[in-house]
């Protein structure tokens, strides 16, 4: 029995190409990787923004389509995902600042490491918020979600009910494996901006999770019991 859908095969194929090309460029010419492949407003960064925005659109679609058939906590959970991924996509491209040529306010010029209108590059004291929250803390949350959550979901009914009630998509094991394999390949890349590829990989894997979670019944009209 094939565990992958056709769309998942395509998604993982594209992800593999992006990560492997990034690793090759990082090993052969890390300067080219940093300046071109993973540069600000480059293909990798735009790919990440598109993936995050796609999850936002998918979550919004679920919220609108199932609004009349779902309970309040399901709506709340889905709404939080809508807000979260819209925020993440906006942050990734500095809310379109460079696209529309919008100047940063004095606050962001003085307190943002890149002088841009976004929160993840703000500097508090001498530390970037990106390092504290959007890297270290986020990595811990992702580790718990991608590795611990599927174990709890399969083992404890109370956790399964909780996840279904708040519309939390649960990863399949191939999502977890993809995360671990990607982590290894990105870690092997010596380029300084290699984590841009990691962010794109996260976006792609999360899109596949939201598209076809283990508990896919949460996106069906009938309320899961």
C-alpha positions as CSV (number, residue, x, y, z in Angstrom):
1,X,0.0,0.0,0.0
2,X,1.4,3.4,-1.0
3,X,1.6,5.7,2.0
4,X,2.1,8.8,-0.2
5,X,-0.4,10.6,-2.3
6,X,0.6,11.9,-5.7
7,X,0.7,15.5,-4.4
8,X,2.9,14.4,-1.4
9,X,5.4,12.7,-3.9
10,X,5.6,16.0,-5.9
11,X,6.0,18.0,-2.7
12,X,8.7,15.9,-1.3
13,X,10.5,15.8,-4.7
14,X,10.6,19.6,-4.9
15,X,11.7,19.8,-1.3
16,X,14.5,17.3,-1.9
17,X,15.7,19.3,-5.0
18,X,15.8,22.6,-3.0
19,X,17.7,21.1,-0.1
20,X,20.2,19.1,-2.2
21,X,20.9,22.1,-4.5
22,X,21.4,24.2,-1.4
23,X,23.8,21.7,0.1
24,X,25.7,21.4,-3.2
25,X,26.0,25.2,-3.5
26,X,27.0,25.6,0.2
27,X,29.7,23.0,-0.1
28,X,31.0,24.2,-3.5
29,X,30.6,27.9,-3.3
30,X,29.2,29.2,0.0
31,X,29.5,32.8,-1.1
32,X,27.3,32.2,-4.1
33,X,24.8,30.4,-1.8
34,X,24.6,33.3,0.6
35,X,24.6,36.1,-2.0
36,X,22.3,34.5,-4.6
37,X,20.5,31.3,-3.6
38,X,19.5,32.3,0.0
39,X,19.7,36.1,-0.2
40,X,17.2,38.5,1.0
41,X,14.2,38.5,-1.4
42,X,15.8,35.6,-3.1
43,X,14.1,32.4,-4.4
44,X,14.4,30.6,-1.0
45,X,12.9,33.4,1.0
46,X,10.1,33.9,-1.4
47,X,9.5,30.2,-1.4
48,X,9.1,30.2,2.4
49,X,6.7,33.2,2.2
50,X,4.6,31.4,-0.4
51,X,4.4,28.2,1.6
52,X,3.4,30.1,4.8
53,X,0.8,32.1,2.9
54,X,-0.5,28.9,1.3
55,X,-1.1,27.4,4.8
56,X,-2.9,30.6,5.7
57,X,-5.2,30.3,2.7
58,X,-5.8,26.6,3.4
59,X,-6.7,27.3,7.0
60,X,-9.0,30.2,6.0
61,X,-10.7,28.0,3.5
62,X,-11.3,25.3,6.1
63,X,-12.7,28.0,8.5
64,X,-15.1,29.4,6.0
65,X,-16.2,26.1,4.5
66,X,-16.9,24.4,7.9
67,X,-18.0,27.4,9.9
68,X,-21.6,26.3,10.3
69,X,-20.8,22.7,11.1
70,X,-18.1,23.0,13.7
71,X,-18.0,23.8,17.4
72,X,-16.6,26.9,18.9
73,X,-13.2,25.4,20.0
74,X,-12.6,24.1,16.5
75,X,-13.3,27.5,15.1
76,X,-11.0,29.1,17.7
77,X,-8.1,26.7,16.9
78,X,-8.5,27.2,13.1
79,X,-8.7,30.9,13.5
80,X,-5.5,31.0,15.5
81,X,-3.7,29.1,12.7
82,X,-5.1,31.6,10.2
83,X,-3.6,34.5,12.2
84,X,-0.4,32.7,12.9
85,X,0.5,31.8,9.3
86,X,-0.6,35.2,8.0
87,X,1.7,36.8,10.5
88,X,4.6,34.4,9.6
89,X,4.2,35.0,5.9
90,X,4.0,38.8,6.4
91,X,7.1,38.8,8.6
92,X,9.0,36.7,6.0
93,X,8.8,39.5,3.4
94,X,8.7,42.4,6.0
95,X,5.0,42.9,5.1
96,X,5.8,43.8,1.5
97,X,8.0,46.8,2.5
98,X,10.6,46.2,-0.1
99,X,8.1,45.3,-2.7
100,X,6.2,48.6,-2.4
101,X,9.2,50.7,-1.4
102,X,7.8,51.7,2.0
103,X,10.2,53.4,4.3
104,X,10.6,52.1,7.9
105,X,9.5,54.2,10.8
106,X,12.1,55.7,13.1
107,X,11.4,53.0,15.7
108,X,12.3,50.1,13.3
109,X,15.3,52.0,11.9
110,X,16.7,52.3,15.4
111,X,15.6,48.9,16.8
112,X,15.6,46.5,13.9
113,X,18.8,44.8,13.0
114,X,18.1,45.3,9.3
115,X,16.1,48.5,9.6
116,X,13.0,46.8,8.3
117,X,9.4,46.8,9.4
118,X,9.2,43.3,11.1
119,X,9.3,41.9,14.6
120,X,11.7,39.0,14.2
121,X,14.7,41.2,13.5
122,X,14.1,43.5,16.4
123,X,17.0,43.9,18.9
124,X,16.3,43.8,22.6
125,X,19.4,44.8,24.6
126,X,22.0,43.2,22.4
127,X,20.1,40.2,21.3
128,X,17.8,39.7,18.3
129,X,14.3,38.5,18.9
130,X,14.9,36.2,16.0
131,X,17.6,34.4,18.0
132,X,15.5,34.1,21.2
133,X,12.0,33.4,19.9
134,X,12.0,32.7,16.2
135,X,15.0,30.3,16.3
136,X,15.6,28.6,19.7
137,X,12.0,28.6,21.1
138,X,10.4,27.9,17.7
139,X,12.8,25.0,17.1
140,X,11.8,23.5,20.5
141,X,8.1,23.9,19.7
142,X,8.6,22.3,16.3
143,X,10.5,19.4,17.9
144,X,7.6,18.8,20.3
145,X,5.0,19.1,17.6
146,X,6.7,16.9,15.0
147,X,8.1,14.2,17.3
148,X,6.3,14.1,20.6
149,X,2.8,15.1,19.5
150,X,2.2,12.1,17.1
151,X,3.3,9.7,19.9
152,X,0.8,11.3,22.4
153,X,-1.9,11.3,19.8
154,X,-1.6,7.6,19.1
155,X,-1.2,6.6,22.7
156,X,-3.7,8.7,24.7
157,X,-7.3,9.2,23.9
158,X,-7.5,12.4,26.0
159,X,-4.8,14.0,23.9
160,X,-6.4,12.8,20.6
161,X,-9.7,14.4,21.7
162,X,-7.9,17.6,22.7
163,X,-6.2,17.8,19.3
164,X,-9.3,17.1,17.4
165,X,-11.4,19.6,19.4
166,X,-9.0,22.5,18.6
167,X,-8.4,21.4,15.0
168,X,-4.7,20.7,15.5
169,X,-3.4,18.7,12.4
170,X,-1.3,15.8,13.6
171,X,1.7,14.8,11.6
172,X,2.2,11.4,9.9
173,X,5.5,9.6,10.5
174,X,6.7,10.5,7.0
175,X,6.4,14.2,7.9
176,X,8.6,13.6,10.9
177,X,11.1,11.6,8.9
178,X,11.2,14.4,6.3
179,X,11.9,16.9,9.1
180,X,14.8,14.8,10.6
181,X,16.4,14.1,7.2
182,X,16.1,17.8,6.2
183,X,17.7,18.8,9.5
184,X,20.7,16.6,8.8
185,X,21.2,17.9,5.3
186,X,20.9,21.5,6.3
187,X,23.3,21.0,9.2
188,X,25.9,19.7,6.7
189,X,25.7,22.9,4.8
190,X,28.6,25.2,5.8
191,X,27.0,28.4,4.4
192,X,26.0,31.1,6.9
193,X,22.5,31.5,5.5
194,X,21.7,27.8,5.4
195,X,18.9,28.3,7.9
196,X,16.9,30.1,5.2
197,X,16.6,26.7,3.4
198,X,15.6,25.2,6.7
199,X,12.7,27.7,7.0
200,X,11.6,26.9,3.4
201,X,11.7,23.1,4.3
202,X,9.6,23.8,7.4
203,X,7.0,25.7,5.3
204,X,6.8,22.9,2.7
205,X,6.5,20.2,5.3
206,X,3.8,22.1,7.3
207,X,1.8,22.7,4.1
208,X,1.8,18.9,3.5
209,X,0.8,18.4,7.1
210,X,-2.2,20.8,6.9
211,X,-3.1,19.3,3.5
212,X,-3.2,15.7,4.7
213,X,-2.9,15.3,8.5
214,X,-3.2,12.0,10.3
215,X,-6.5,13.2,11.8
216,X,-7.9,14.3,8.5
217,X,-11.4,13.9,9.9
218,X,-11.0,17.3,11.6
219,X,-11.5,18.9,8.1
220,X,-14.6,17.0,7.3
221,X,-18.1,18.4,7.9
222,X,-18.9,15.9,10.6
223,X,-17.6,16.9,14.0
224,X,-15.0,14.3,15.1
225,X,-16.0,12.5,18.3
